[in-house]
C-alpha cells in the first residue's frame, strides 16, 4: 500500500499557495534538444561503441531491436538525432518560426557524422561517482583519486578501455555566475518594469528598464528587457529610439522570439 | 526519438539488461533535468551529465536489476552532484542562462514570472542541506515513489520520510520569509 504523502502539487497537499507557485515553475524544465546536442556529441564514442558491440551480437538487450538491419537503422536514426538542434532550428525557421533557438553552444553547422576529438582521459571524478553508487558491483572498488581539473571533452570508446589512462589536465576557469540575490533582484526588477507597462505607465516602464540596463548590462533577461523597453518607447511616441533598439535587438538576437510582435508595433 | 521530459516517472521494471544506447537515449534528458534541479550550474550540466553516463556505461554490465534502471541512474546522478558540490564547484549559484529554445512570441509576463519563480525555488533548494535537497528534488519534483527515493539515496524509507518532512518545513519557512520581505515597504 502506498503511504506516500501527497506531493506539493497533488490534491490533498497542505503546501502554501506560494510554494505551489514556485514548484509550478519547474514544469517542463527539461533540456531543449539544442542543449543536449553537445552532450550527444561527447557521448558519441560510448554510444557508437555500444552499437558496435550490439551489431557483433554481444549485447543489444532491448526488446524489439534484434537484427542487423534494425541496428543499422537505429544507428542512422541516432546519428541524425545527434545532428539535432541546428537542423531543427533551420527547419523551424522555414516553417513559420514556431520554434527558435538561440545561444546554442553547439556549432550551428549540422553534421551527420560529427568528428570525435582525439582520445583524452576521463575525469577521475567520474570514477568517484561510480564507485559510490549504491549498487552491488562485481568490480573492485578503487581508492578515490583526488579531485582533478575539469576538462571538456568528447568520449571516444577507447578512452574507457583500459580504464586507467593518464590525465590530460586542461583546466578552464569557471564562468562567473550571478549570486542568488543578484539573480532574484534582476528578474524582480524587470518584472516591476513589465507590470508598469501592463498598467499603462510606459514612462515608468522605460525608466525602470533603463535603470535595469544600467544595473545589469548583460542581464540574463536582456532580451525581455529590450522587448519591454521597445514597446514602452513606442507607446511614448519615441519611435525612432524604439526602432533603433529593435534593429540592435535583431542584430544581437537574430532569431528573437519578440521581433515579430515588436515589428508589428511600428 | 522524443527526449521530452516527463513529469511523472513511469514505473519501469527492468528484467533484462538494456543496451547503453537505449539507456542513454531514454535518460539523457532526465539526467540533465535532475542535475539542474539539484542546483548544478547550467555551465556544468554537460560535464556532469557526461560523468553520470560514463559511470552508467562502466557499471551497466553489473546492473543487477535490484532497483529499476531509472532509480539506479537517479542514484548515480545524485552522487555525482554531491561530489561536484563537495569539490567546491558550487557556491551560491542559480541558473539564469536563457533557454536555447523559445516559442515564438511568448507572453513576456509569463516568461519573466516563470524565471522569477524558478530563481526563487532554486535559491530555496540551494539552502537545504544535501540530504534534504536530494529527497525534496526526487520526491517533489521528479515524483519518484518514496521507496525509490530511499533506494536511490541508499537510505531507509523512514529516513527519507523524515528528510522530506524537514525539507518541506524548511522550504515553507523560506517561502514565508520571501513573501514577508516583499510585503515590507
Contacts between the chains, C-beta under 8 A, distances in Angstrom:
chain1	res1	chain2	res2	distance
A	2	B	145	7.0
A	3	B	146	7.7
A	4	B	139	7.7
A	4	B	145	6.0
A	4	B	146	4.7
A	5	B	164	7.5
A	7	B	139	6.9
A	7	B	140	5.4
A	7	B	143	6.4
A	8	B	140	5.3
A	8	B	168	7.9
A	15	B	168	7.4
A	15	B	172	7.0
A	16	B	172	6.0
A	16	B	175	6.0
A	16	B	176	7.3
A	18	B	175	4.5
A	18	B	176	7.5
A	18	B	178	7.6
A	18	B	179	5.6
A	19	B	171	6.3
A	19	B	172	6.0
A	19	B	175	4.8
A	21	B	117	5.9
A	22	B	117	5.1
A	22	B	118	7.8
A	22	B	120	5.6
A	22	B	121	4.2
A	22	B	124	7.2
A	22	B	175	6.7
A	23	B	121	6.8
A	23	B	140	6.6
A	23	B	141	7.2
A	24	B	117	7.2
A	25	B	114	5.4
A	25	B	117	3.7
A	25	B	118	4.2
A	25	B	121	5.9
A	26	B	37	6.6
A	26	B	118	6.9
A	26	B	121	6.7
A	26	B	141	5.4
A	27	B	7	6.5
A	28	B	5	7.2
A	28	B	7	8.0
A	29	B	5	7.5
A	29	B	33	6.4
A	29	B	36	7.0
A	29	B	37	7.4
A	29	B	118	7.3
A	30	B	3	7.7
A	30	B	4	6.9
A	30	B	5	2.6
A	30	B	29	4.9
A	30	B	30	7.8
A	30	B	32	7.0
A	30	B	33	4.6
A	31	B	3	7.7
A	31	B	5	7.4
A	31	B	29	5.6
A	31	B	32	4.3
A	31	B	33	6.6
A	31	B	36	7.7
A	31	B	45	7.8
A	32	B	99	6.0
A	32	B	100	5.2
A	32	B	101	3.9
A	33	B	3	6.5
A	33	B	101	7.4
A	34	B	100	4.2
A	34	B	101	6.1
A	35	B	32	7.1
A	35	B	45	7.8
A	35	B	99	7.8
A	35	B	100	5.4
A	36	B	3	6.4
A	36	B	28	5.8
A	36	B	29	6.6
A	36	B	32	6.6
A	38	B	46	5.3
A	39	B	28	6.4
A	39	B	32	7.3
A	39	B	46	5.2
A	39	B	49	5.1
A	39	B	50	6.4
A	40	B	28	7.4
A	42	B	46	7.1
A	42	B	50	5.2
A	43	B	24	6.1
A	43	B	28	7.8
A	43	B	50	6.8
A	43	B	53	5.9
A	46	B	20	6.3
A	46	B	24	7.3
A	46	B	53	6.9
A	46	B	54	7.2
A	46	B	57	5.1
A	47	B	20	6.8
A	47	B	21	5.1
A	47	B	24	5.8
A	47	B	25	8.0
A	49	B	20	7.8
A	50	B	19	5.5
A	50	B	20	3.8
A	50	B	21	4.6
A	50	B	24	8.0
A	50	B	57	7.7
A	51	B	19	8.0
A	51	B	21	5.8
A	54	B	19	5.7
A	54	B	21	7.3
A	59	B	17	7.7
A	59	B	19	6.4
A	60	B	19	4.8
A	60	B	21	8.0
A	61	B	16	5.0
A	61	B	17	4.7
A	61	B	18	5.3
A	61	B	19	5.7
A	61	B	22	8.0
A	62	B	16	7.8
A	62	B	18	4.8
A	62	B	19	5.4
A	62	B	22	4.5
A	63	B	16	7.5
A	65	B	19	7.7
A	65	B	22	7.8
A	74	B	21	7.3
A	77	B	1	6.8
A	78	B	1	7.5
A	78	B	21	6.9
A	78	B	25	7.1
A	81	B	1	5.3
A	81	B	25	8.0
A	85	B	100	7.4
A	97	B	104	5.1
A	98	B	103	7.1
A	98	B	104	5.9
A	99	B	101	6.2
A	99	B	102	8.0
A	99	B	103	7.0
A	99	B	104	7.6
A	100	B	101	6.6
A	100	B	102	5.0
A	100	B	103	7.8
A	100	B	104	6.4
A	101	B	100	5.1
A	101	B	101	5.2
A	101	B	102	8.0
A	102	B	98	7.0
A	102	B	100	6.2
A	102	B	101	8.0
A	102	B	102	7.1
A	103	B	97	7.5
A	103	B	98	5.8
A	103	B	100	5.5
A	104	B	100	5.4
A	105	B	46	7.9
A	105	B	100	7.9
A	122	B	54	5.8
A	123	B	47	7.8
A	123	B	51	6.7
A	125	B	51	6.2
A	125	B	80	7.8
A	125	B	83	5.9
A	125	B	84	7.3
A	125	B	87	7.0
A	126	B	50	7.8
A	126	B	51	4.5
A	126	B	54	4.5
A	126	B	55	5.7
A	126	B	58	8.0
A	127	B	55	7.9
A	128	B	83	5.2
A	129	B	51	5.6
A	129	B	52	6.9
A	129	B	55	5.0
A	129	B	76	6.1
A	129	B	79	5.1
A	129	B	80	4.0
A	129	B	83	5.6
A	130	B	54	7.7
A	130	B	55	3.9
A	130	B	58	5.5
A	130	B	59	5.9
A	130	B	76	7.2
A	132	B	79	5.1
A	132	B	83	7.6
A	133	B	55	6.7
A	133	B	59	6.7
A	133	B	72	7.5
A	133	B	75	5.5
A	133	B	76	4.7
A	133	B	79	5.6
A	134	B	75	5.3
A	134	B	79	7.9
A	134	B	151	7.5
A	134	B	152	7.6
A	134	B	153	7.6
A	134	B	154	3.3
A	135	B	59	6.7
A	135	B	62	7.5
A	135	B	63	7.0
A	135	B	64	7.2
A	135	B	66	7.2
A	135	B	67	7.7
A	135	B	72	5.9
A	135	B	75	7.1
A	136	B	62	7.4
A	136	B	64	5.6
A	136	B	66	6.9
A	137	B	59	6.1
A	137	B	62	4.7
A	138	B	62	5.1
A	139	B	58	8.0
A	139	B	62	6.6
A	147	B	87	4.8
A	150	B	44	7.9
A	150	B	47	6.0
A	150	B	89	7.6
A	152	B	46	7.5
A	152	B	47	6.6
A	155	B	50	6.6
A	155	B	54	6.4
A	160	B	54	7.4
A	160	B	57	6.8
A	160	B	58	7.0
A	163	B	58	7.4
A	174	B	43	7.0
A	174	B	44	7.9
A	174	B	89	6.8
A	175	B	43	5.3
A	177	B	41	5.6
A	177	B	43	6.9
A	177	B	93	4.3
A	177	B	94	7.5
A	177	B	96	7.4
A	178	B	93	7.6
A	178	B	94	7.0
A	178	B	96	5.6
A	179	B	92	5.4
A	179	B	93	7.4
A	179	B	94	7.9
A	180	B	92	5.0
A	180	B	93	7.5
A	180	B	94	5.3
A	180	B	119	7.6
A	180	B	122	7.4
A	180	B	123	4.2
A	180	B	126	6.5
A	183	B	94	4.6
A	183	B	96	4.8
A	183	B	119	4.8
A	183	B	122	7.9
A	183	B	123	7.6
A	184	B	116	7.4
A	184	B	119	5.3
A	184	B	120	6.5
A	184	B	123	6.5
A	186	B	96	7.1
A	187	B	96	7.8
A	187	B	112	6.4
A	187	B	115	5.1
A	187	B	116	4.2
A	187	B	119	5.5
A	188	B	116	6.1
A	190	B	112	5.8
A	191	B	109	7.9
A	191	B	112	5.0
A	191	B	113	6.5
A	191	B	116	5.6
A	194	B	108	5.7
A	194	B	109	5.8
A	194	B	112	5.6
A	195	B	109	7.9
A	198	B	109	6.8
A	220	B	96	3.6
A	220	B	97	6.4
A	220	B	98	6.1
A	220	B	115	7.7
A	221	B	96	7.9
A	221	B	98	7.9
A	221	B	112	6.6
A	221	B	115	6.5
A	223	B	98	7.1
A	224	B	108	5.7
A	224	B	111	6.0
A	224	B	112	5.9
A	227	B	108	6.0
A	228	B	108	6.4
A	257	B	102	4.1
A	257	B	103	6.8
A	257	B	104	5.2
A	257	B	105	5.9
A	257	B	106	5.8
A	258	B	105	7.0
A	258	B	108	7.8
A	260	B	104	6.5
A	260	B	105	5.8
A	261	B	105	4.9
